[in-house]
Amino acid sequence: LLTVAAFGAIAASLPWLNGTRAQSSTAGGISSSPIVLDPNDQFLLVVNPDNNTLTGITVGNDNFQKLFEVPTGKEPQSVALSKDKTKAYVANAVDGTVTIHSGGVYAVVKAVRGGTEPRAIAITPNGRFAYVANSSSNTVSVINTTNDQVVRTIYNVGIRPRAIAITNDGDTDDNDEKVYVTSFLAQYRPGEIKPGADDGKVGLVSVISTQTNKVEDTIELQPLADTGFKSNGSALAKVPPSTPPTLFTTG
């Protein structure tokens, strides 16, 4: 049910969004992204970290045209769309805010503060909550999209969380989904500390239940693959280099 495709839709009531292509009824996952394409392939929203803006572009029928560009917070990283298709949510890393954009050209109507350096944001399938990964505070903020207020802060989600994906089982209940959060920095395996070793750390993905808003599991990824490179000696294993040194190369 997970997908890394862009998600959501822009308000169908806006004049440039009245596309004719039918939307698929198949349930699909939702993930954080710096770019959103509406399901009718008519419209794009893009965040621009270098100039702190949100851009709207029409793309229907290969008629590419920039419609607007509005200010966000500092260094926007991700954009998500509300279930009712009237609001865009933008995670701004430097400001530590999520700006809510609404109206015909998605101007800022509110700024919400959660954790430090928010980088990823995704909304549950039925639109009740937005989940925000805060990279520098190692937390996930939960925003109620009805009143646009932070209602929960989730801790122990990993080191430097920077991406989010949410399942979609196709029903009308947002309390039975899973939220997957990636850690940018690898960590030692439980009970193992091997400083300097290529396989000393592994990547982790935290699994959050939308019912409890707690981390209920952690997925361990594979360590760095063996590239075939072998050092001459080993400081970790206290093996001195040969004399004269032997050179190893990789193909």
Secondary structure, 3 states (H helix, E strand, C coil): CCCCCCCCCCCCCCHHHCCCCCCCCCCCCEECCCEEECCCCCEEEEEECCCCEEEEEECHHHCCEEEEEEECCCCEEEEEECCCCCEEEEEECCCCEEEEEECCCCEEEEEEECCCCEEEEEECCCCCEEEEEECCCCEEEEEECCCCEEEEEECCCCCCEEEEEECCCCCCCHHHCEEEEEECCCEECCCCCCCCCCCCEECEEEEEECCCCEEEEEEECCCCCCCCCCCCCECCCCECCCCCCCCCCCC
